[in-house]
Amino acid sequence: MLRVLLGIAIGVFIYANPEARQITADLLRATGDALAPALEEKTLEDRINEVLVGD
């Protein structure tokens, strides 16, 4: 029961405080990027080389 109340209190704090909300969002995005980094876009040179090599 205490854990639920503590979770609700933290949630209300994050919801009511824009700075805490931004910090939480940045932390979640950094964690997501660390777990599954975004794929880098291929350059035109990479695409041409891929066609020439025949991959």
N, C-alpha and C positions, 0 to 999 in steps of 0.2 A: 504494500500500500504506500509505503514511504517513497519507493522508487517511482511510482506513478505520479505522486504529488510533486516530486522533484522534477520529473520530466515535464510536467505541465508548467511548473514555475519557470523552467529554463525556456520552454517554448514561448511563453508569454513575454519573457524578457527579450528574446530575439525578435519577436513580432513587433514589439512596441519600440524597440531601439533601432533606428535605421543604420547606425554605425555597426552594431552587432550583427545585423542582417547582412550587411556588405562583407564583413569579415567572414561570416559563416559561408556566404556564397563563394568568396574567393578561395577559402579553404577546401570546399567541396569540389570546385573546379580544378584546383591544383591536384587534389587526390585523384580525380578522374583522369587527368592528363598523365599522371604518374602510372596509373594502372593500365590505361589504354591510350597511348599517345596518338594524336591525329596523324593521319597519313600525309606525308609531304607530297605536294603536287609535283608532277614531272615537268621538267623544262622541255622546251622544243628540241633541244639537242638530245635529251634522253629518248624522246619519242622517235626521232629520226634514227638514232643508233639501234633502237629496238627493232625497227622495220628492216634496217640493213642487215642486222645479224640474223634475224628470222626467228626470234623467240616467240 
